[in-house]
């Protein structure tokens, strides 16, 4: 489907009415700001409200054209047809509890949290008979930059977005959120929250944890300045994600700590396996280990279109 045809199809009545007449984004940084920018560029969001705790950030998002105006959470709940919760994972449970009494029956709520089981549990505690309006989600995309200036409308193009709808989630709400992400250019997948958290611990959360641990170890060395002065592209690539928001990643690790700890145990066993080959001076065992890892990386890159 051509882009123009897609945006027309996203109009709920087939006319010029946008899919989302009023969108409210809670948290207008990289993730929320890019969601707003992508929907504006696709022509499927009408007026866009920004909600946040920092007035300077909200004003910057306005100046950049990501949102039309700032709003309180209460004002957003009165006006919005869809609310995107792009706040840190640790704040989403609090937001759901605060929103529940004021949530209009026609408003769809979704989120962009990197963990899902804890958010689903929080929704069940807070939303009651409004649970059908909630569509948990996670865009598997991002960058080490933060804030509205990092937002861009193409962030989600050809990227995966995982939705973990509840049994109670209405088909209408799921359809609307799915179409919104498709308008951003994303590939939408659905799975249960537990599977999401296990898989993402392996391919997203633990890599960031290890990158941060390694960067910390180098930075704490007595000769850190010398080491960093000689660091090249390999060091740059491995540590890039360690520059991400500490607040965001603290919340992710803590909220998904059971799955993260399980994956770290597997990583530790793999490290011990490779380390033993090195200790034993077993060149063949070490080469076999490295070859298997290299082949897996090449196959993944090829299948992912990264080569």
N, C-alpha and C positions, 0 to 999 in steps of 0.2 A: 504494500500500500504506500503510495506517495505521501510525503509529509503533509501536504495541503489536504489530501483526502483523509489522512488520519485525524487531523485536528477538526475537520468537519464532522467525522464520525463520532468524535468525542463530545460534540454538542448534544445535550440531553434531549432536545426536541428537534434536532436536525436544522435549526435556524442559527442565528448568530449568538444565541445564549451560550455562555461558556459552561463547561462541565462543572466548574466550581465557581459560582458567582462571587462568593466571599471566602477567601482562604485566610486562615490565621496560622502563623508559624511561631511556635514558642521556641526561641533559640535561633537567632538569625546569623549563625556562624557559617562555617564551611558546609555542613550538611544541610541545615535548614535553609540557609541562604541560597545554596545551589538548587534545592528543590523549588524554592520560590522563583528563582531566575529561569529554571528550565520550563516551568509551567507558564510563566509569563511569555517566554520566547515561543512556546508552542501555541499560545493563544487560548489556552483552556482554563486559565484562572482570570477572574475579573479583578475585583479589588483585593489587595493583599495587605493584611495587617501583621505587624511584627510585635511580639510580646517578649519582654526580657527584663532582667533585673538591672541592667546597666543602660542608663539613658544615652550615654555617649555612643554605645554600640548600636542602639536603635536608630539614633540620628545618622550614624555612618551608613547603616543599611538603607535608610531613606535616601541619602545623598547619592548612593551608588545605584539607586533605582531597583533594589531588590524588593522593597516593600513600598506601599503607598503612604503608610503612616504607622506610628506606634500606637499601641492600645494596651490597656490593662487586661488581665486575664478575664475579668468580669465583662468588659466591653466585647472582647473577642467571643465569649460564650453567647452573648446576646445576638451577635451579628453573623458569625461564621457558619458556612455550610460544611466546611471540613477544617479540622484542626490537626496540624502536624506537631507532635511533641518531639522536638529535636534538641532537647535539653540533655545534660549528662544523665547517664543511667540512674544514678543515685537520686536524682530529683524527680523521676517520672512517677514513682509511687505517690509521692507527696502531691504532685500535680493532679493525678487521677482522683485522689481523695478530695482535693479542693474543688475540682471541677464537677464532681458527681451531682451535687444538689442543684446546680444551675444548668446542667447540660440539657439542651432542647432535644426533643425526640427526633428531629430531622437532621441533626448534626452528626456527621461521621468523624470519629477520632481515630488517628493512627499515630504511630511513633517510629523513630528511627534508631532505637536503642540497639546496642551491639550484643546484648543478651536478651533472652526472651522468657525463660521459665519464671524468673522473679517478677517480670513485668506482668505476665499472665496471672500470677498469683495475686499481685497487687490489684489488678483490674477486677478479679473475682471478689476481693475484699471490699472494693470501693464502689463499683458501678451497679451492682444489684441488677434490677430489671432493665438497665440501660447497657448491659454487657453486649447486646446484639449490635450496638453501634460502634464497637471497638475492633480495629483490625491491627494486631501487632505486626510490625515489620522491621526489617533491617537491610538497608542498602549496603552491599559489600563494596564500598568505595570510600575513598578518603585520601588524605595527604597529610604531611607533617605540619602544613600551615594551618593556622586557625583564624577565626574571626571573619567578619563580612568581606574583607578585602580578598580573602582566599576563595570566596564563592565564585562559581562559574556555571553557566547554563549547560555545558557539555559534560559535566562531571560524571553523569550516570549513563552516558551513551555506551551501549554494548556492555554494561556492567550488570552483575546479578543483583537482584533485590529479592530477599526471602520474606515471604509473608507466612505467619504462623496463626491462621485464624482459629478461633475457638469453636467448639461445637455450637455455641449460641450465636456466633457472628452471623448477621444476616447476609443473604446473597447480594442484596443491593449494596450494602456497605463494602463487602469484599470486591464486588465488581467496580465500584467507583474508585477505590484505592488502586486496584489493579490497573485500571485505565489511566489513572493519573501517573503512575510510574511508567507505563508504556509510553505516555506522551513525553516523558523525560528521556526516552530512548533506551530504557532499561529492559532487561530480560527478567520476567517475574516468575519465581519459583514458589511453591508452597510446600511446607513440611510441618511436622509438629515441633513444639518449642524445645523439647528435650533433645531431639536429633539435631536441631540447629545449634544448640549450645555445645554439644559434644564435638560436632564437626568444626565449628568456628573456634573452639578452644585450640584445636590442632593447627588450623591453617591461618589463623589471624591473631588470637590472643597470645599463644605461646611464642610465636615469632617476635612479637613486640616485647614480651617479657625478656626473652633472651638477648635481644638487641640492647635493651636498657641495662641489663646486668653486665653485658660485655663493655658497653660504653662507660658505665660506672667504674668497672675494674680498671680500665685504661686511665680514666680521669683521676683515679685515686692513687695511681702509681707515683713514686717519688720522681721519676723522670718523665712524667706525663707530657710536659712541654716538648721534649725531644721526640717522644713517640708520635705525638700528634703532628709535629712538623714533618715527619716522614710518611705519614699516612697517605695512601693513594685511593684509587677508585674502588678497590675491593672493600676497604674500610668504610668509605663513603656509602657504598651501596648497603653494606650490612648494618650500619648504624643509622641510616636515614630515618627510619620510623621511630627511633628513640627520641627524636625531637618533638613528638606529638604531645598533646596537652596532658600534663600529669594528673589533673583533676579527672579528666575523662577516663584515662586508662586506669587510674586507681579504682574508680567505680566499676569498670568492666572486670578487672581482676577479682575484686571482692565479690561482686554479684555472681560470677561464674567460677568461683574458686574451686569447687569440687572437681569440675571438668578440667580446669587448668592444672590443678595438682596431679590429677591422673595422667594428663599428657606429659607433664614435667617428669613424672616417674618413668614414662616410656623413653623420653629423651635421655634421661640419666642412664638407662640401660644401653641405649645406642652409643652414648659417649663412652661408657665403660668398655663396650665391645671394641670400639676403635682404639681406645687408649690401651687396652690389653695387647692388641696387635703391635702397637708402637713399643710398649714396654718389653715385649718378647722379641723385638727385632724381627718380626715376621713380615717380611716385605710383601709376600704374596697375599696374606690375609688382609693387610692394609690396602693393597692395590685393589683387591676384590671389593672391599668395602667402598672405596672411593669410586670405583667404576660403576657399582650398582647405584650409588647416589647420583653420579653424573648422568647416567643413562635415564634415570627417573626424571631428573630435571630437564633434560633435552626433550623427552617425550611429552612432559607436561607443557613446556614452552611451545612445542610444535602444535599440540592439540588446542592450546589456548590462543594461537595466532600471535604469539609474542616474538616469533623469529621471522 
